[in-house]
Every structure is written in structure tokens, then in C-alpha cells.
Amino acid sequence: MIPQSLMDLLHVVRLKRQAGECRVTKIFQETGSVIFVLDPSVQMAESALHRLLDRFKKKIRFLSPFSFELLIEKDSSEAVFLEATRCLAVLKKD
């Protein structure tokens, strides 16, 4: 059995790789949400914006032109990694 700390580390490595491909510079957890900060030198494609809104509907809130918050139902590390991975997959489709 793999220790939870090692699983968390593997999730972080995967998220960092995905984030870099999507021009996301920071991802951090708040209570009940995950915050994504985009590279301000790269404009988000309109199609990516529409996909985010379609996929996450009432679970997404834009905090600034370069950041948004994804509400999550559980604060477990698995739930956070899963939702963050799904969000990055939606952004990557362009």
C-alpha cells in the first residue's frame, strides 16, 4: 500500500505539470474551494471560458480577470486533486 503522503506528492507533481500546460501559475486550496491563478500575459480563450462555465456551472466564480475559484463539496485531498485535475483538463482542450 502506498502511503498517503506519497500519493499526495504524486498528485501535486501531476497538477503542476497540467497547470504549466494550461498557463496556470498558482493553485491553492481555501476552505471549500480551490483557487486558480492564470498567467496574466496569456489571455484565456473564449472557448475555454465557455467550457468552464458549462462544466462547473454554479461551482465556479471569477475573482479577477486572471483568477477564479472552484467550489468543492469535500475538503479531502483526494476531492481537491480530482476537481483541480478536472478543471485543468477543461482548460487544456484549446
C-alpha positions in Angstrom: 0.0 0.0 0.0 1.3 3.5 -0.9 1.4 6.0 1.9 -1.0 8.9 1.7 1.9 11.4 1.8 3.4 9.8 -1.3 0.1 9.8 -3.1 -0.4 13.5 -2.3 3.1 14.2 -3.6 2.3 12.4 -6.9 -0.9 14.4 -7.2 1.0 17.6 -6.7 3.5 16.7 -9.4 0.7 15.8 -11.8 -1.2 19.1 -11.1 2.0 21.2 -11.6 2.6 19.6 -15.0 -1.1 20.1 -16.0 -1.1 23.7 -14.7 2.0 24.6 -16.7 0.4 23.3 -19.9 -2.7 25.5 -19.1 -0.7 28.6 -18.2 -2.0 28.4 -14.6 0.7 29.9 -12.3 -0.8 29.0 -8.9 -3.3 26.6 -7.5 -4.1 26.8 -3.8 -6.8 25.4 -1.5 -9.1 27.6 0.6 -11.8 26.1 2.8 -14.4 24.7 0.5 -12.7 25.8 -2.7 -9.6 25.7 -5.0 -8.2 29.0 -6.4 -6.6 29.1 -9.8 -4.4 32.0 -10.9 -3.7 32.4 -14.6 -0.6 33.8 -16.3 -1.6 37.4 -16.9 0.5 37.5 -20.1 -1.8 34.9 -21.7 -5.4 35.6 -22.4 -7.8 32.7 -21.7 -9.5 31.6 -24.9 -13.2 32.4 -25.0 -14.0 28.7 -25.8 -12.2 27.7 -22.6 -14.2 30.2 -20.6 -17.4 28.8 -22.0 -16.3 25.2 -21.3 -15.5 26.1 -17.7 -18.9 27.7 -17.2 -20.7 24.8 -18.9 -18.8 22.2 -16.9 -18.8 23.7 -13.5 -21.9 25.9 -13.7 -22.6 27.3 -10.2 -19.4 25.9 -8.8 -17.1 28.5 -10.4 -16.6 32.1 -9.5 -14.3 34.6 -11.2 -12.3 36.6 -8.7 -10.4 38.7 -11.2 -9.6 38.6 -14.9 -6.7 36.3 -14.0 -8.1 34.1 -11.2 -11.1 32.0 -10.4 -12.4 29.9 -7.6 -13.8 26.4 -8.0 -16.1 25.4 -5.1 -15.7 21.8 -3.9 -18.0 19.8 -1.8 -15.4 17.9 0.2 -12.1 19.3 1.6 -10.3 16.0 1.4 -7.1 16.0 -0.5 -8.5 13.4 -2.9 -11.5 15.6 -3.7 -9.4 18.7 -4.2 -7.0 16.9 -6.5 -9.8 15.3 -8.5 -11.7 18.6 -9.0 -8.5 20.6 -9.8 -7.5 17.9 -12.4 -10.9 18.1 -14.0 -10.8 21.8 -14.2 -7.3 21.8 -15.8 -8.5 19.2 -18.3 -11.3 21.5 -19.3 -8.8 24.4 -19.7 -6.3 22.3 -21.7 -8.7 21.4 -24.6 -7.7 24.5 -26.6 
